[in-house]
Amino acid sequence: MANEVAVISGKGGTGKTTVCAALGLIADEIVMADCDVDAPDLHILLNPTNRTTNEFIGGKVAVVDYDLCTDCGLCETACRFNAITGSKIDPIACEGCGVCEIVCPENAIQMVDRQSGNLYDSDTRVGRMAHAKLLPGEGNSGKLVTEVRKLASKIATDNGVSTVLIDGSPGIGCPVIATVTGIKLGVIVTEPTLSGIHDMERVQELLAKFKIKATVIINKFDLNMENTEAIERYCKDNDIEILGKIKFDHIMTDSMVAATTLPEFAPDNEISQLLRKVWKRIIELLP
Amino acid sequence: MIITVASGKGGTGKTTVAVNLALSLDSAKLLDCDVEEPNVHTLLHPDDMQTSPVTVPTPIVDQEKCTLCGKCAEFCQFNAMFVGKTKVMIFNEMCHSCGGCAIVCPEKAITEVERPIGNIHESDIEDIHLVYGELKIGEPIATTVIHAVKTHISKDGLNILDAPPGTACPVLETMKESDYLVLVTEPTPFGLHDLAMTVDVVRELGMPLGIIINRAGIGDDGVVKYCKENDLEILMEIPFDRHIAELYSRGVPFVQEMPEWRQKFKDLFNHIERLVKNGK
């Protein structure tokens, strides 16, 4: 099994994808996995060429046969998700649980497969990449994240690549839990803002709950030194290694606007050099 | 009226816009629906809070009555039930609380009990009534907590909702019933990509929307071009300003230090109110 490393943050917009793409470029051999299936952005920097696309069936949705339906209303009463109004199914609200199907006395409701997204296997200049796109409003993001991880691990195993680098999604809910369960290392990208610290603590607690080793990168550390020191104290108290501190520099955005990774855009820049050290340390931390 | 502040990409400034807008108005309800990572309170610093739990019905099995027939596990679409050799195991975090297992159990061995998955906090700060939800760490299903936050929407007054990032089910749960959507983006390729994705969804829902460009000046002109091509109104541009970023880092809403912005947010609200009244 390949070692999976996930870049996460709790708070959105702290620089996960920018850091993840840069680390992917620095790595000798890597399989990339974009597990932010709701708002994937890694492809903007890595410009993948698609090999195969597979429809992702995330669950089921109720369909009513109106020739059989007598408008008795039992399904509407039984549905806990307010997905049925006047015998009409709201597919966005429907969770696919199947309760309406079993309570219908006329057998007028059937649960059918629903496509929740697409799963892609692609080539990029840094290595193979597994990624996906959830269809709008779909709820089975956790399952799709699991599929992305499975695909990435399979590609890694088939090609003798030892590490999978995952770009995670913001938050601490279903897709993030699916991203981190069973990984070898979590890299939390945070920023020295009160919200950044608050969200880092919550996602760190999530990693602790699943017994996953956490490390931290402080992005824009010089924006607020007092908060950076607070993060450093928190990490010390919780025995979390800080892999690096990235200064607030326009070049991070400039490289993104150029749709490339920082080590390609500015190979000699001190942040590129720092990220090389960070990657070296990540590899040392892996079994 | 319900104004929801959303964005595809995280960290574009949703919370900044929602809080500064609320602070610029005479009275508003501010509902933080980003229950996975709520941040409004890190800018408003409430001290006197009322907290109430959010619970979901979760099955329990009377092992005396259970015959291990397996019908519950067979029915459950979410793999939350496992029938072992001697007893049924329930994985609470997988359960969607549909109630189906209790219906299909032929022995009536399954009942449901309420299980806490998060909290709702309420507080008054200046003229703002803040309500925010907080999903318990390790719980996957945010929508129930979002729904609980939304029960605090006041029918007559102004409600400002801070949405989670993305376009998946928690976001749509937040957006639905809104009178107007403010999409906050940043002028970068990531900002544009995730904005376009969100606009497609919102247009499908048929909701009126406008754009706020935050950190204007940091990236490129892709977002402005996109808005022109797609006939989207740019409601406001907040320039990239290290001072604003520093204030945010300390948990200070920038209208408090830069009071000239209060009028801009008031104008923004009046503009949105007119649009909503004219059915745009």
Chai-1 contact restraints between the chains, C-beta under 6 A:
chainA,res_idxA,chainB,res_idxB,connection_type,confidence,min_distance_angstrom,max_distance_angstrom,comment,restraint_id
A,G10,B,E37,contact,1.0,0.0,6.0,A-B,restraint_1
A,K11,B,E37,contact,1.0,0.0,6.0,A-B,restraint_2
A,G12,B,G10,contact,1.0,0.0,6.0,A-B,restraint_3
A,G12,B,G11,contact,1.0,0.0,6.0,A-B,restraint_4
A,G12,B,P165,contact,1.0,0.0,6.0,A-B,restraint_5
A,G13,B,G10,contact,1.0,0.0,6.0,A-B,restraint_6
A,G13,B,G11,contact,1.0,0.0,6.0,A-B,restraint_7
A,D38,B,G166,contact,1.0,0.0,6.0,A-B,restraint_8
A,D38,B,A168,contact,1.0,0.0,6.0,A-B,restraint_9
A,A39,B,G8,contact,1.0,0.0,6.0,A-B,restraint_10
A,A39,B,K9,contact,1.0,0.0,6.0,A-B,restraint_11
A,A39,B,G166,contact,1.0,0.0,6.0,A-B,restraint_12
A,A39,B,D194,contact,1.0,0.0,6.0,A-B,restraint_13
A,D41,B,F190,contact,1.0,0.0,6.0,A-B,restraint_14
A,I44,B,P189,contact,1.0,0.0,6.0,A-B,restraint_15
A,I44,B,H193,contact,1.0,0.0,6.0,A-B,restraint_16
A,R80,B,C98,contact,1.0,0.0,6.0,A-B,restraint_17
A,R80,B,G99,contact,1.0,0.0,6.0,A-B,restraint_18
A,I92,B,L172,contact,1.0,0.0,6.0,A-B,restraint_19
A,E95,B,H96,contact,1.0,0.0,6.0,A-B,restraint_20
A,G96,B,Q77,contact,1.0,0.0,6.0,A-B,restraint_21
A,C97,B,Q77,contact,1.0,0.0,6.0,A-B,restraint_22
A,C97,B,C98,contact,1.0,0.0,6.0,A-B,restraint_23
A,C97,B,G100,contact,1.0,0.0,6.0,A-B,restraint_24
A,G98,B,Q77,contact,1.0,0.0,6.0,A-B,restraint_25
A,V99,B,C98,contact,1.0,0.0,6.0,A-B,restraint_26
A,V99,B,G100,contact,1.0,0.0,6.0,A-B,restraint_27
A,L134,B,A168,contact,1.0,0.0,6.0,A-B,restraint_28
A,P136,B,T167,contact,1.0,0.0,6.0,A-B,restraint_29
A,P136,B,V201,contact,1.0,0.0,6.0,A-B,restraint_30
A,G137,B,L172,contact,1.0,0.0,6.0,A-B,restraint_31
A,G139,B,C169,contact,1.0,0.0,6.0,A-B,restraint_32
A,S141,B,A168,contact,1.0,0.0,6.0,A-B,restraint_33
A,P170,B,G10,contact,1.0,0.0,6.0,A-B,restraint_34
A,P170,B,P165,contact,1.0,0.0,6.0,A-B,restraint_35
A,G171,B,E36,contact,1.0,0.0,6.0,A-B,restraint_36
A,G171,B,E37,contact,1.0,0.0,6.0,A-B,restraint_37
A,I172,B,E36,contact,1.0,0.0,6.0,A-B,restraint_38
A,G173,B,E36,contact,1.0,0.0,6.0,A-B,restraint_39
A,G173,B,P140,contact,1.0,0.0,6.0,A-B,restraint_40
A,G173,B,A142,contact,1.0,0.0,6.0,A-B,restraint_41
A,C174,B,P140,contact,1.0,0.0,6.0,A-B,restraint_42
A,I177,B,P140,contact,1.0,0.0,6.0,A-B,restraint_43
A,P192,B,S249,contact,1.0,0.0,6.0,A-B,restraint_44
A,T193,B,Y248,contact,1.0,0.0,6.0,A-B,restraint_45
A,T193,B,S249,contact,1.0,0.0,6.0,A-B,restraint_46
A,L194,B,T42,contact,1.0,0.0,6.0,A-B,restraint_47
A,L194,B,G251,contact,1.0,0.0,6.0,A-B,restraint_48
A,S195,B,N39,contact,1.0,0.0,6.0,A-B,restraint_49
A,S195,B,T42,contact,1.0,0.0,6.0,A-B,restraint_50
A,H198,B,T42,contact,1.0,0.0,6.0,A-B,restraint_51
A,D199,B,E37,contact,1.0,0.0,6.0,A-B,restraint_52
A,E205,B,I137,contact,1.0,0.0,6.0,A-B,restraint_53
A,L206,B,I137,contact,1.0,0.0,6.0,A-B,restraint_54
A,K209,B,G138,contact,1.0,0.0,6.0,A-B,restraint_55
A,L223,B,A245,contact,1.0,0.0,6.0,A-B,restraint_56
A,L223,B,S249,contact,1.0,0.0,6.0,A-B,restraint_57
A,N224,B,S249,contact,1.0,0.0,6.0,A-B,restraint_58
A,N227,B,S249,contact,1.0,0.0,6.0,A-B,restraint_59
A,T253,B,I218,contact,1.0,0.0,6.0,A-B,restraint_60
A,T253,B,G219,contact,1.0,0.0,6.0,A-B,restraint_61
A,M256,B,T188,contact,1.0,0.0,6.0,A-B,restraint_62
A,V257,B,G219,contact,1.0,0.0,6.0,A-B,restraint_63
A,V257,B,D220,contact,1.0,0.0,6.0,A-B,restraint_64
A,A259,B,P189,contact,1.0,0.0,6.0,A-B,restraint_65
